Structures are given as C-alpha cells and as structure tokens.
Amino acid sequence: MAAETALRAGPGGGWEGRSVAIEGFGKAGGGAAREVTSRGGRVVAVSTVAGCVVDVSGLDVERLLALRHVHGDACVLRYGLPAEPPSRLFTAVDADVVIPGARPGVISRRVAESLPSAVRVVAPAANVPYTREGVGWHGNSNHTLAEHWDGTAWQIVPTPSPSSGLNVLQDVTDISASDVWAVGYTGSGVRHTLAEHWDGSSWTATTMPDELTGNEVGAVTYHVQLEPPNSAQFTTFAVGVTASTGSFTPSSGAGTYRFEARLRNISNGAYSSWSPARSISVTN
C-alpha cells in the first residue's frame, strides 16, 4: 500500500500499531480495511453517506463487512455504536492515516486545515479526493510531531498545530513525567513563539509572549536550572522564550537557592555556556 511506504519513510516504521480512518466502505474501502488489519494496523473509523462510526480501540472489520453485505451504506448504523455525521472522519478522528475512498474533491483547503494534528498520511483509495487548494495547503504545511517510547516501540502522540502554515517544535525539557515543555515557532511569514505542555496525558498549546520581533520571534529559548537548599544538584526550573522577568516561589523552605541559565539558538541548535550561578536567600 502507498500509505505504508509513506509511513516507513517517517519515524515509527510501517503499519504495526498504526491507526486509520477510511472514508467510503465499498470495494476499495473494505479492501483497504482488510489490508490494514492484516499488516498490524487498526481501523478506528469508517464513514459512508449514512454516517461515521468510531472506535479508537479498533473496529471489527469482518463484522462491518458482513453488515455491509446485508445493509449496504447503512452498515455503520447497524454496528452498535453511535453513528455521527460522515464529515467527522476528517475533522475529529485522531488517526495516523486517513484514506479517502469515495467522493472526488473531498479534501478541500477547508477540510485539509481541519485535519487533526495526529494525521501523518492521506492515502487515496479511489477517485481524485483532492481539490487543487487542498493539495497546495496539505503539501506546504508543517505539523508538530511528538513520539513516546513505551519500552518496546515508538508511538506518535497527538500534538497541537495552531497555524495553517509552519508549526515547528525545536527544543524540549522534562521537569517530571507529567510536566514537559516543548518550544518552537508557528505561523506563515512572521513567526510567533509556540510552546506546548505535556501534563502526563496530552499535549496542549500554551500562550507565550513574543519577546522578539519579525522573523526573529522564537529564535532563542532560555533554560534555567535551580539548586534548592541542602542539595548539590541543579534541576530544570524553567524553559521558554527569552524573557526579562519571571516569578519564583521557594518550594523547599528557608535557605539559599542557586540559579544558572543558558540560551539556545533554535535556528542552529547551538547552546551558550551556563551563566555564573546566582543566589537568593530565603528566610522564614
């Protein structure tokens, strides 16, 4: 399948563990669904003109094919899960791959802009699903990408892509398993700072100030480390765009808190040296 070639060209490899949403469940869509499951993927959504059925854990493809044989396009209504409008397939289903296989021109610019950030590949099964604007937008946009290693394999984790133009993450720091920050830039033409936060279950985009101007916005990130009282080790305190002020709450009680900082040019990845440590004394 063309989709597998595209998946193997990127991080994560082929179909194993991947998810797919299929528009149309005729010969092309049904055949694609069988092929995906035979290669280790799972079909998480199927739409027909009658509606869209979604199960993130994976639909029973053989059962759905049997229902199609009896009920045609209404198979999605007979599956036993709530059926939603067919358009949900392109706007609200987080799948690695979307397979449009029914209507010509279904991937317009508007639809392409609405594709969830998790979508990595759009692989037509039949007809000509793109409009010219849809091809132009999808081919010239960048989506953020984050992957998680579970000890066995890498899995793509959905991340926000706020702009219809560039969305780039270029630096990351982990404060804890439920407090991770990634920073970069977003936008077409003038770039704006992009910061995303992992809370242990999902990534969300966070508003950050643009401290620089023009295309330099987001060009530099800061990394501040903290050594609390009675500790001989610096740990990450903050990361983000360059800023002249900040706030600090002493979380380890009275004593001397030491800070050091460095900058990173995200255009070339170069770090500055760590600054000399500065101290703050806190009393009860």
PEKATA-V652718 format. One record per residue. RES is the residue in one small letter. OMEGA is omega as a letter, one per 40 degrees, with the letter a starting at -180 (none if undefined). D_CENTER is the distance of its C-alpha to the mean C-alpha in whole Angstrom. Layout:
res={RES & RES}
omega={OMEGA & OMEGA}
d_center={D_CENTER & D_CENTER}
This chain:
res={m & a & a & e & t & a & l & r & a & g & p & g & g & g & w & e & g & r & s & v & a & i & e & g & f & g & k & a & g & g & g & a & a & r & e & v & t & s & r & g & g & r & v & v & a & v & s & t & v & a & g & c & v & v & d & v & s & g & l & d & v & e & r & l & l & a & l & r & h & v & h & g & d & a & c & v & l & r & y & g & l & p & a & e & p & p & s & r & l & f & t & a & v & d & a & d & v & v & i & p & g & a & r & p & g & v & i & s & r & r & v & a & e & s & l & p & s & a & v & r & v & v & a & p & a & a & n & v & p & y & t & r & e & g & v & g & w & h & g & n & s & n & h & t & l & a & e & h & w & d & g & t & a & w & q & i & v & p & t & p & s & p & s & s & g & l & n & v & l & q & d & v & t & d & i & s & a & s & d & v & w & a & v & g & y & t & g & s & g & v & r & h & t & l & a & e & h & w & d & g & s & s & w & t & a & t & t & m & p & d & e & l & t & g & n & e & v & g & a & v & t & y & h & v & q & l & e & p & p & n & s & a & q & f & t & t & f & a & v & g & v & t & a & s & t & g & s & f & t & p & s & s & g & a & g & t & y & r & f & e & a & r & l & r & n & i & s & n & g & a & y & s & s & w & s & p & a & r & s & i & s & v & t & n}
omega={i & a & a & i & i & i & a & i & a & i & i & i & a & a & a & i & a & i & a & i & a & i & a & a & i & a & a & a & i & i & i & a & i & a & i & a & i & a & i & i & i & i & a & i & i & i & i & i & a & a & a & i & a & i & a & i & i & i & i & a & a & i & i & i & i & i & i & a & a & a & a & a & a & i & a & i & a & a & i & i & i & i & a & i & a & a & i & a & a & a & a & a & i & i & i & a & i & i & i & a & a & a & i & i & a & i & i & i & a & i & i & i & a & a & i & a & a & a & i & a & i & a & a & i & a & i & i & a & a & i & i & a & i & i & a & a & a & a & a & i & i & i & i & a & i & i & a & i & a & a & a & a & i & i & i & i & a & i & i & i & a & a & i & i & a & i & a & i & a & i & a & i & a & i & i & a & a & a & a & a & i & a & i & a & a & i & i & a & i & a & i & a & i & i & i & a & i & a & a & a & a & i & i & i & a & i & i & i & i & a & i & a & i & a & i & a & i & a & a & i & i & i & a & i & a & i & a & i & i & i & i & a & i & i & a & i & a & i & i & i & a & a & a & a & i & i & a & i & a & a & a & i & a & i & a & i & a & a & i & a & i & i & i & i & a & i & a & i & a & i & i & i & i & i & i & a & i & a & i & i & a & i & i & none}
d_center={24 & 22 & 18 & 19 & 20 & 17 & 15 & 18 & 18 & 14 & 13 & 14 & 17 & 18 & 18 & 19 & 16 & 14 & 14 & 15 & 16 & 20 & 22 & 25 & 27 & 30 & 31 & 28 & 26 & 28 & 28 & 24 & 24 & 26 & 25 & 22 & 23 & 26 & 24 & 22 & 19 & 19 & 19 & 17 & 18 & 21 & 23 & 26 & 29 & 29 & 26 & 23 & 23 & 19 & 19 & 16 & 19 & 20 & 23 & 26 & 26 & 30 & 31 & 29 & 31 & 34 & 34 & 33 & 36 & 38 & 36 & 34 & 32 & 32 & 31 & 28 & 30 & 32 & 29 & 30 & 26 & 26 & 26 & 24 & 24 & 23 & 21 & 18 & 17 & 15 & 14 & 13 & 13 & 9 & 11 & 10 & 13 & 15 & 19 & 21 & 24 & 27 & 27 & 27 & 25 & 23 & 20 & 21 & 20 & 19 & 17 & 15 & 14 & 13 & 11 & 8 & 5 & 5 & 8 & 9 & 13 & 15 & 19 & 22 & 24 & 27 & 28 & 27 & 24 & 23 & 25 & 25 & 23 & 20 & 20 & 21 & 18 & 15 & 17 & 17 & 14 & 11 & 7 & 5 & 5 & 6 & 9 & 11 & 15 & 17 & 20 & 20 & 17 & 14 & 11 & 7 & 6 & 3 & 3 & 5 & 7 & 11 & 13 & 14 & 15 & 13 & 10 & 11 & 11 & 14 & 15 & 14 & 17 & 17 & 20 & 20 & 18 & 17 & 17 & 14 & 14 & 12 & 14 & 14 & 15 & 14 & 16 & 19 & 22 & 22 & 19 & 18 & 17 & 13 & 13 & 10 & 12 & 11 & 14 & 15 & 13 & 10 & 8 & 10 & 11 & 14 & 17 & 19 & 22 & 22 & 25 & 26 & 27 & 26 & 24 & 24 & 22 & 19 & 22 & 23 & 21 & 23 & 24 & 26 & 28 & 30 & 33 & 34 & 38 & 40 & 37 & 37 & 33 & 31 & 27 & 24 & 25 & 23 & 20 & 19 & 21 & 25 & 27 & 30 & 30 & 29 & 30 & 31 & 32 & 34 & 33 & 35 & 38 & 41 & 41 & 40 & 36 & 36 & 33 & 32 & 29 & 28 & 26 & 23 & 23 & 20 & 21 & 23 & 22 & 25 & 26 & 29 & 32 & 32 & 34 & 37 & 36 & 37 & 39 & 39 & 41 & 41 & 44 & 44}
